[in-house]
Amino acid sequence: MEYRQTRAATGAAAFAALSARAINVLECLYTLLWTAGWISVSLIRQALTGRPELALEMARTHWAPGLVGPAGGLTVEGAEAVDWNRPYLVVANHESLLDICVLFMAVPVPLRFLLKDEMRRVPFLCTYARATGMLFISREDRRAGPLLRRQVSGLLGSGKSLCLFPEGTRSRDGRLGEFKSGSFQAAIDAGVDVLPIALHGTGKVLPPTGFFRTCRGPMRATVGTPIRVEGRAGAAGRQAVAREAQDAVAAMLGRR
């Protein structure tokens, strides 16, 4: 009798694991199809209008909500205190692939991202990124750094906001990594303030480990106070801005 009960429990656990895996696969397929569909619509609309801001606006109002809503929804705090008529270098902690969706929704103006160079090898996504003016960073080629800083500075100086993840990669354990200071030089060069945003819960909903292993739950984005770059210069200046941005994000996450 005990053997049959143990065997039944093992079978039930195996079925539950298989069911969860199947749901994850369906969620992944939905994400891919939803993304491909909205990229197509956005590119067609941009081709007809010649306005990349419309494609970015569609990402904020249609694509991102279609992924964030089913995953648990988003609450945005502090955005009403920011002057969105000004451009910013937006920086945030990074725990999940959902972070880009959340940031699209948290920032109520067209937002571009600094993407890792590997995204160039994703043809459909790369086309969208290039068409909307996003930039790519190569972590292996240090010689590309000065050119990238000029590109970021030029984008910010033209009145456009850009978002990057100064930790450099997604956190595997939820801890906030050190903000690399080099990326802040472009904001200083352009005279554009840095806007810290803390993302809560994204790493629990879609962890960076495993195959698209989702767990529905609430997410939150806390928008901080812009950090002035005026008067900052050299290595000491950008390191100070990086520390202030990291401290601001850590405080909003409650990790100070």
N, C-alpha and C positions, 0 to 999 in steps of 0.2 A: 504493500500500500504506500509506504513512504517513498519507495523507489519510483512508483508511478507519479506521485505528487511532485517529486524532484524533477522528473523528466518533463512533466507538464509545465512546471515553472520555467525550466530551461527553454522549452519550445516557445512559451509565451514571450520570454525575453528576446529570443532570436527573432520572433515575428515583429515585436515592437521596434527592434533595431533596424530590421529590414524596411519596415514602414517609414521610419524616420529618414532612412537613406533615400527612399523613393520620393518622399516629400521634398527633401533637399535638392534632388535632381530636377524635380518639376519647378521648384523655386528658381533654380539656376537657369533653366530653359526660359522661364517667364522673364527673368531679368535680361537675358540676352535678346530675346525677341522684342521686348518693350524698348530696350535701348536702341536696337537696330531700327525699329519703326520710327522712333522720334528723331534719330539722327537723319534718317531719310527725309522726313517731313521738314526738319530744320534746314537741311542743305538745299532742298528744293525752294523753300521760302527765301533763303538767303540769295540763291541764284536769281530769283525773280525780282527781289527788292534791292540787292546789293548792300544790305545792312546786316553785318554779323551780330549786332546787338540784339536783333530779333531772335536769332537762333539761341543766343545765351538766355534771353528772356523766356523762351519756351522751355529751356532746361530747368529754369527756376520754377515756372508755374505749372508745367505738365510732366516732364520726365522725372525729375527728382521726387515730387509728391507721389507719383505712381509707384515708387519703390519704398519710400520712407513710410507712407501711410500703412500699407500692409505689414510692414516690419514692426510697427508699434507707435508710430506718430512722433511728432517733434514739437517741443516747446522752445521758443526763442525769447531770451531775456536780454534787455539792455540795448537793443537795436534802436529804440526810439530816441536815445540820448546822443546818437552819432549824427554828424552832419554828412549826409550821403552825397552832397553836391561836390565833395572833395574826393580825390582818389586816395587810396590807401594801399600799403603793402600789408595784406592780411596774413597773419600767421596763426597756426593752431596746432594743438597736439594731434597725433595721428595714431589711431588704433584699428581702423577698419576701412574696407573698401567703400563703406557707406559714408565716410567722412566727406567726400566730394559732394554727394547728394545733399547732405545736411548743410554744408556751407553754401551751396547754391541757394538753398531756401532761407538761410539765416541772413544773407546779405541781399538787401532789396534793390540792388543795382547790378548791371552786367558784370560778371566776375570771370576772370580768366585764371588759369592754373599753370604752375610750373610743374610739368610732368616728367617722370623719369624717362630716360632715353629709350628704354625697352618698348615704350608705347608706340614708337615709330614703326615697329614690326607688326602692329595690329592695323591692317590696311584701312578698314572702315572707320575705326575710331581715330586713326591718324589723320584721315582726310577731314574729319570734323574738327579736330584740334587745330590743324593748320588753317582751315577756313575761318575759324573764329578767333585766330590770333593768339593761341596759346603757345607757350614756349617749352623747350625740352632741356633737361639737364643730363649730362653724361658724368657719372661718378668716377669712371675709369680715366677719362681724359682730362688731366688737370690743366692742360693748355687751353681748354675751352672756357675756363673760368672767366678771364677778362672779357671775352666776347659776350658771354652770357650776361655778365653784369651790365655791359653796355646795352644789351637788348632789353633787360629788365628795367634799367634806368630810363631808356627811351620810351618804353610802354607806359611806365608810371608818369613820366614827364609829359606825355601826351594827354593826360587826364583820365587814364584807365586804371582800374584797380586790378591787382594780381594777388593770388593766394599761393602760398607755399608752406611746406611742412619742414620747419628748420631742424627737426630731429633727424631728418634724412631718410627715415624709413619707419614702417609701422612698429609700434611697441608690441612685443610678444607677451608681455606679462602685465600690461596696464600701467607700468610705471612711466613717469615722464622723463624722457631722455634729455640730454644736454642740447640746447639750441646752438647750432653752428653759426658763428658770427659772420662768416663771409657773405652770406646771402643778404645781410642787412646793409651792406655797403651801397647797393644799388638804390635803396630808399634814401640814404644820405646824399648820394650823388644827385638824385632827382629832387631832393627837398620835399619828399612825401612822407608823411607820418606813418608809423607802424600801428596796425590795429590788431591787438591780441583777441583771440576767440578760444574759449574752452569748450570742448566737445565731451559730453557726458553720455555714457551708456552705449556708444556705437560699438565698442569692442566686445560687449556682452551680447549684443544682438547679432553681429556677424564677426566672429573672432578671426584673427589673421592666420590661424592655424587650421589645418584640416580642409576638406573639400566642402566649401560653401555650406558650413554648418551653422544654420540660423537658429536663433532663439528669440522669439518675439518679445519686445519690451519697450518701455518708453525711452526716448532720447531727448537730450536737451542741449541747446547751444547758448552759452553765455557770452555776450559781446562786451568786451572791456572798454577802457578809456584809451583813446589814441595816445601813442607815445611820440613826443616831439623829437625830431631829428635835427632841428635847427641848432647850429653851434657845435655839432658833433664832427669830429675829424679824425682821420687815420685809424689805425688798428684799435687804439684805446676807445675811440668814439663808437665804432661798430660793436666792439665787445660789450660796452656799457649798454647799448641799445638791446643787444641780444639778451643780456642778463635781466634787464628790466622786463622784456617781453616774456622770458621764461618765468620770472617771478610772478608776473601778472596772471599767466595761465595757471601756474601752480596754485596761486591763491584762489582763483575762481574754481578750481577743481577741489579745493579744500585740502591740499597736500603740502601746506607750509607749516 
